[in-house]
Amino acid sequence: MSNYALRLPESLKQAAKRIAASDDTTMNQFFVVAIAEKISAMETAKFFEKRAASSSAASAQSAWDKVGSAAAVAQDTWTKPL
């Protein structure tokens, strides 16, 4: 575990304090979770950009064709008309 001094505008500090209190947690935990969520979102976007760069329209269409067939079958088996 390490420490980092954070300079934060007063308005953001008050908002974080309010939200943390309403969530029954500390501001520290609020910041840790917020940073983790941001990192996760950015790394997920990077992952999909990398995957997209190495794919082709033909392989994407092939995957959609498989999903479309399976989704139609699955829907017929678990939904019934009223």
Secondary structure, 3 states (H helix, E strand, C coil): CCCCCCCCCHHHHHHHHHHHHHCCCCHHHHHHHHHHHHHHHHHHHHHHHHHHHCCCHHHHHHHHHHHHHHHHHHHHHHCCCC
